[in-house]
Amino acid sequence: MPFKPVEHPKCPKCGKSVYAAEERVAGGLKWHKTCFKCGLCGKPLDSTNCSEHEGELFCKVCHGRKFGPKGYGFGGGAGCLSMDQGEHLQAKSDEAAPRTTVIDTAIIKAPPGKGCPRCGGVVFAAEQVLAKGREWHRKCYKCHDCTKTLDSIIACDGPDRDVYCKTCYGKKWGPHGYGFACGSGFLQTDGLTEEEISANRPYYNPDTTSIKAPAGQGCPRCGGMVFAAEQQLAKGTMWHKKCFNCAECHRPLDSMLACDGPDKEIHCRACYGKLFGPKGFGFGHRPTLVSTNGDHAPSYIDSKPQLGQKRNDGHGCSRCGYPVYAAEQMISKNRVWHKRCFSCGECHRSLDSTNLNDAPDGDIYCRGCYSRNFGPKGVGFGIGAGTLTMA
């Protein structure tokens, strides 16, 4: 038995089959979604403004204009005579659409060094795109290798004074080898031999100082020119991505780890703390005296310092009496304390400027202990209103 395909209804406008995913129904007929528009003005229609007449679709305005009543009182407003049938809205098949003339941008040549860097033609204001102070035609502003259209986000200026997309820039001048391809652990070769890669990369040089920058404008570490695809910013200065590491331990840095030092270099947080951070008792990884010259730093196991002689002139710590150095001092009512001694005199809770209370006995307390020892007592001054507290 021969195969007979399922017959689908035909669209009244184009005569092609209409399938269920694209059909529109009007007047018992099925139409394509793209054909479901007014036959006069071409307006897209839906179920609220569609009118069907003898297998043709119209919007309600064009249907009334073509098939509605005419004469005195049936125009745009009462009292006017309308005989409009919409002939001026019908498309004329003999009129061809106007053609857009494609103009060669290189016909009008510019003086040397002033035109488009790619074609050399004059760049007018309506078509110019700016990059690194140079004017390009919009149609010429594309990648030199893959001809991908560029914008300010993906454009990279190469050492040959041409423009590239980020992918082609990385292939041509970026780092190559293990770990520098589409994924970590991948060897970037693009299916070529090393000789072919070198031949296609005439300007590649791993030395970032090969292109020197003017004084004060290049990378602060190597002094080379920094291009957009490899720059890292820190305190208004531009660095090469490979130079943006700690000056001491050479750890790669980012915006979360980099610290600008007084020596105009960048350091990781650990090295910055060793070089420029506070030093002395209490500023190590544990309560120790920090040493930065590699010598063993003595650790203090006891909770209070026991080195040196006590001060008898009233200038020592108010609790233990030992000298207080600037790196570890805490101040309260013109008296100095060790950071580890700066705790409540009764419950030994660590204190700060928000919960500190100076007592008449010359000691310091937290708020709870202060109110218990020196606060008002009696009915209404306990833990809750209406209680008698004599603690």
DOMI-957638 format. One record per residue (C-alpha): y negated, x negated, z negated. Coordinates in Angstrom, 2 decimals. Last residue first. Example, Ala and Ser with C-alpha at 12.3 -4.5 7.8 and 13.67 -1.06 7.14 Angstrom:
<kolmis>
north	east	up
1.06	-13.67	-7.14
4.50	-12.30	-7.80
</kolmis>
This chain:
<kolmis>
north	east	up
-42.75	-24.18	-95.51
-44.63	-21.42	-97.33
-44.31	-18.75	-94.66
-44.70	-15.07	-95.39
-43.84	-12.91	-92.43
-45.88	-10.10	-90.86
-46.49	-11.76	-87.48
-43.59	-13.93	-86.28
-42.79	-17.63	-86.74
-45.00	-17.69	-89.77
-48.76	-17.31	-90.08
-48.99	-13.56	-90.62
-48.70	-13.61	-94.42
-49.24	-17.11	-95.76
-49.70	-20.58	-94.41
-52.39	-22.26	-92.28
-51.37	-25.46	-90.39
-50.92	-28.93	-91.88
-47.17	-29.51	-92.26
-45.59	-26.69	-90.21
-48.50	-26.55	-87.75
-48.18	-30.30	-87.10
-44.39	-30.15	-86.82
-44.53	-27.49	-84.13
-47.42	-29.05	-82.23
-45.85	-32.50	-82.01
-47.02	-35.04	-84.54
-49.14	-38.19	-84.81
-49.81	-40.23	-87.95
-53.10	-40.98	-89.73
-52.43	-38.69	-92.71
-55.03	-36.19	-91.42
-52.82	-35.48	-88.38
-53.46	-36.24	-84.72
-51.71	-33.69	-82.45
-50.14	-34.59	-79.10
-48.52	-31.96	-76.87
-50.52	-32.38	-73.63
-51.54	-36.06	-73.97
-47.93	-37.23	-74.28
-45.28	-37.22	-76.98
-41.63	-38.20	-77.38
-39.92	-36.18	-80.15
-39.33	-38.17	-83.32
-38.87	-34.96	-85.44
-41.24	-36.05	-88.24
-43.67	-38.71	-87.05
-43.64	-37.30	-83.50
-43.40	-40.02	-80.86
-45.59	-42.82	-79.44
-43.49	-45.66	-80.86
-41.71	-46.24	-77.53
-45.02	-46.40	-75.63
-46.39	-48.77	-78.25
-49.41	-47.35	-79.99
-53.17	-47.93	-79.92
-55.79	-46.20	-82.05
-59.11	-44.87	-80.78
-58.02	-41.30	-81.53
-54.81	-41.72	-79.55
-54.13	-44.48	-76.99
-50.77	-45.52	-75.51
-50.10	-49.19	-74.79
-47.26	-50.71	-72.81
-48.90	-52.68	-69.98
-52.02	-53.44	-72.03
-50.16	-55.28	-74.81
-49.64	-53.91	-78.33
-49.17	-56.37	-81.21
-46.68	-55.35	-83.93
-47.71	-52.98	-86.76
-44.74	-50.60	-86.38
-46.52	-47.22	-86.51
-50.22	-47.77	-85.81
-49.43	-50.48	-83.27
-51.64	-53.51	-83.85
-55.42	-53.75	-84.12
-55.72	-53.01	-87.86
-56.37	-56.62	-88.85
-52.91	-57.26	-90.27
-51.15	-57.66	-86.93
-47.45	-58.24	-87.23
-46.03	-61.51	-86.00
-44.06	-62.01	-82.81
-40.83	-60.45	-81.65
-39.14	-57.51	-83.35
-39.91	-54.69	-80.95
-38.63	-51.25	-81.93
-35.64	-49.27	-80.60
-33.35	-52.28	-80.95
-31.49	-53.50	-77.87
-34.26	-55.58	-76.36
-33.30	-57.36	-73.15
-34.34	-60.92	-72.30
-35.08	-61.49	-68.61
-32.82	-63.98	-66.86
-34.83	-66.15	-64.53
-35.18	-65.18	-60.83
-38.96	-65.62	-60.67
-39.82	-61.92	-60.98
-39.05	-61.43	-64.69
-39.31	-57.96	-66.19
-39.20	-57.62	-69.99
-36.63	-54.98	-70.79
-36.46	-51.30	-71.75
-34.26	-50.42	-68.74
-34.92	-50.72	-64.99
-37.86	-52.90	-65.97
-41.34	-51.82	-67.11
-40.82	-51.55	-70.88
-42.22	-54.92	-72.01
-44.12	-56.66	-69.25
-45.03	-56.15	-65.66
-47.05	-53.54	-63.78
-46.46	-53.34	-60.01
-47.81	-55.77	-57.40
-44.95	-58.07	-56.41
-41.88	-56.58	-58.09
-43.07	-52.99	-57.63
-43.83	-53.60	-53.96
-40.39	-55.15	-53.50
-38.69	-52.06	-54.93
-40.91	-49.61	-53.03
-40.38	-51.22	-49.64
-43.15	-53.47	-48.43
-45.92	-53.42	-45.84
-48.43	-56.24	-45.35
-52.21	-56.21	-45.73
-51.91	-58.59	-48.75
-53.08	-55.77	-51.04
-49.80	-53.99	-50.25
-49.15	-50.91	-48.15
-45.98	-49.15	-49.30
-43.41	-47.86	-46.81
-40.46	-45.81	-48.09
-41.34	-42.22	-47.14
-43.17	-43.00	-43.87
-40.26	-45.12	-42.64
-39.00	-48.61	-43.38
-36.29	-50.99	-42.14
-35.37	-53.47	-44.94
-36.71	-56.95	-44.22
-36.24	-58.04	-47.89
-39.75	-59.47	-48.40
-42.03	-58.27	-45.56
-40.33	-54.87	-45.57
-39.81	-53.45	-42.09
-41.95	-52.04	-39.27
-41.60	-55.01	-36.90
-38.78	-53.38	-34.88
-40.77	-50.15	-34.53
-43.81	-52.13	-33.44
-46.79	-51.51	-35.70
-50.07	-49.63	-35.29
-52.74	-49.72	-38.02
-54.57	-46.71	-39.44
-53.00	-47.01	-42.88
-49.48	-47.16	-41.41
-48.55	-45.93	-37.93
-45.37	-46.77	-36.02
-45.50	-47.43	-32.28
-42.56	-47.80	-29.90
-43.10	-45.15	-27.20
-46.90	-45.38	-27.39
-47.21	-49.08	-26.62
-48.06	-51.79	-29.17
-49.47	-55.06	-27.74
-48.32	-58.14	-29.65
-49.90	-59.64	-32.78
-46.54	-60.26	-34.49
-47.14	-58.75	-37.94
-50.36	-56.73	-37.63
-49.20	-55.23	-34.28
-52.15	-55.23	-31.88
-55.81	-54.23	-32.12
-57.34	-56.73	-34.55
-57.72	-59.51	-31.99
-56.97	-58.29	-28.50
-53.27	-57.72	-27.77
-50.75	-60.27	-26.55
-47.97	-59.23	-24.20
-45.02	-61.58	-24.89
-45.40	-61.04	-28.65
-42.79	-58.27	-28.77
-40.07	-60.70	-27.64
-37.18	-58.56	-26.38
-38.50	-58.90	-22.83
-37.90	-56.25	-20.21
-40.25	-56.40	-17.22
-37.69	-56.90	-14.45
-35.31	-54.21	-15.63
-33.39	-53.17	-12.53
-32.17	-56.73	-11.94
-31.24	-57.13	-15.61
-29.17	-53.95	-15.51
-27.51	-55.05	-12.30
-26.65	-58.44	-13.80
-25.31	-56.82	-16.98
-23.01	-54.63	-14.93
-23.76	-50.99	-14.45
-22.09	-47.80	-15.72
-25.23	-46.69	-17.60
-24.81	-49.77	-19.87
-25.58	-48.46	-23.35
-22.80	-49.25	-25.82
-22.19	-46.33	-28.16
-21.78	-46.66	-31.94
-24.73	-44.43	-32.68
-25.27	-41.76	-30.04
-27.30	-41.51	-26.82
-27.61	-45.29	-26.58
-28.99	-47.95	-28.92
-26.02	-48.53	-31.26
-24.43	-51.48	-29.44
-26.74	-52.92	-26.82
-30.16	-52.28	-25.39
-33.64	-52.11	-26.93
-36.26	-50.21	-24.88
-37.92	-51.48	-21.72
-36.15	-49.84	-18.79
-33.70	-47.45	-20.38
-36.12	-46.47	-23.17
-38.92	-45.83	-20.67
-36.54	-43.78	-18.51
-35.66	-41.54	-21.46
-39.21	-41.27	-22.80
-40.64	-40.15	-19.45
-42.46	-42.81	-17.49
-46.02	-43.71	-16.50
-47.18	-46.81	-14.59
-49.31	-49.71	-15.84
-46.41	-52.22	-15.39
-46.20	-52.57	-19.19
-45.20	-48.89	-19.36
-47.25	-45.92	-20.51
-45.06	-43.20	-22.00
-45.44	-39.47	-21.27
-43.27	-37.07	-23.30
-45.85	-35.25	-25.43
-49.00	-35.63	-23.29
-47.31	-34.03	-20.29
-44.92	-35.23	-17.60
-43.20	-33.80	-14.52
-39.89	-35.61	-13.94
-40.00	-37.94	-10.94
-36.82	-39.76	-12.20
-38.13	-43.33	-11.90
-41.95	-43.22	-11.83
-42.10	-40.23	-14.17
-44.68	-37.65	-13.14
-48.46	-37.34	-13.03
-48.83	-37.38	-9.23
-49.00	-33.57	-8.90
-51.65	-33.35	-11.64
-53.64	-36.10	-9.96
-54.21	-38.98	-12.33
-57.29	-40.34	-14.14
-57.07	-43.43	-16.34
-58.36	-43.79	-19.92
-54.87	-44.27	-21.37
-53.65	-41.08	-19.69
-55.92	-38.33	-18.34
-54.86	-35.53	-15.99
-57.17	-34.46	-13.17
-56.79	-31.44	-10.91
-59.95	-29.37	-11.41
-62.11	-32.42	-12.19
-61.51	-34.18	-8.86
-59.34	-37.27	-8.47
-60.09	-39.37	-5.36
-56.93	-40.79	-3.78
-55.14	-44.02	-4.67
-51.67	-42.45	-4.57
-50.23	-43.68	-7.89
-53.16	-45.00	-9.93
-55.32	-41.99	-8.91
-58.76	-43.29	-8.01
-61.18	-45.74	-9.59
-59.49	-49.17	-9.34
-60.30	-49.71	-5.65
-62.82	-47.14	-4.36
-61.26	-43.72	-3.74
-59.43	-42.57	-0.64
-59.68	-38.96	0.53
-56.37	-38.38	2.34
-54.25	-39.43	-0.69
-54.20	-35.95	-2.24
-52.36	-34.49	0.76
-53.31	-30.84	0.85
-50.73	-28.07	0.80
-52.33	-24.93	2.27
-51.21	-21.75	0.59
-50.30	-19.14	3.13
-51.74	-15.66	3.14
-49.16	-12.87	3.15
-48.40	-11.46	6.58
-49.94	-8.20	7.74
-47.65	-6.22	10.06
-45.82	-4.53	7.21
-48.90	-2.84	5.78
-48.21	-1.84	2.23
-49.05	1.76	1.30
-51.85	2.07	-1.26
-54.58	3.00	1.27
-52.49	5.95	2.44
-52.55	7.45	-1.05
-52.84	11.13	-0.11
-56.51	11.61	-1.06
-57.94	15.02	-0.08
-60.00	15.56	-3.25
-62.95	17.97	-3.56
-64.76	17.71	-6.86
-65.60	20.41	-9.41
-63.10	19.46	-12.07
-62.55	15.70	-12.39
-60.31	13.18	-10.68
-59.63	15.64	-7.91
-58.00	19.08	-7.98
-61.08	21.31	-8.36
-61.81	21.89	-4.67
-58.86	20.90	-2.54
-55.47	19.44	-3.03
-52.28	20.47	-4.81
-49.72	17.72	-5.53
-47.53	15.91	-3.01
-49.26	12.59	-2.34
-51.87	12.31	-5.12
-49.67	14.12	-7.64
-46.78	11.80	-6.87
-49.10	8.76	-6.97
-50.33	9.66	-10.48
-46.87	10.60	-11.78
-45.27	7.36	-10.60
-43.27	7.71	-7.44
-39.61	7.35	-6.44
-38.03	8.28	-3.12
-34.80	10.21	-2.46
-36.51	13.44	-1.46
-39.12	13.31	-4.23
-38.43	11.66	-7.59
-41.04	11.39	-10.38
-40.94	8.61	-13.04
-43.46	8.31	-15.88
-41.35	8.82	-19.03
-37.92	7.73	-17.78
-39.17	4.31	-16.69
-41.14	2.95	-13.76
-42.42	-0.40	-12.52
-45.66	0.06	-10.48
-45.28	-0.62	-6.75
-48.40	1.39	-5.82
-46.85	3.68	-3.23
-43.05	3.71	-3.60
-43.28	3.50	-7.40
-40.64	1.35	-9.05
-36.89	1.37	-9.78
-35.90	-1.18	-7.14
-35.66	-4.05	-9.67
-33.51	-1.97	-12.04
-31.28	-0.96	-9.15
-31.16	2.75	-8.46
-28.69	5.60	-9.04
-29.34	9.12	-7.73
-29.13	12.49	-9.53
-32.92	12.83	-9.51
-33.37	9.56	-11.43
-30.75	7.17	-12.84
-31.29	3.43	-13.39
-28.37	1.04	-12.83
-28.23	-2.67	-13.70
-25.14	-3.08	-15.93
-23.30	-0.14	-14.31
-23.26	-1.58	-10.80
-25.39	-0.35	-7.87
-24.16	-1.18	-4.39
-26.77	-2.02	-1.74
-28.87	0.41	0.35
-32.19	-1.18	-0.63
-34.18	1.91	-1.68
-31.55	4.66	-2.03
-29.29	2.32	-4.09
-25.68	2.88	-3.12
-23.03	4.33	-5.42
-19.98	2.14	-6.03
-16.67	2.42	-4.21
-13.73	0.86	-5.95
-11.90	-1.51	-3.64
-8.93	-0.25	-1.66
-5.86	-2.46	-1.57
-3.29	-1.64	1.08
0.00	0.00	0.00
</kolmis>
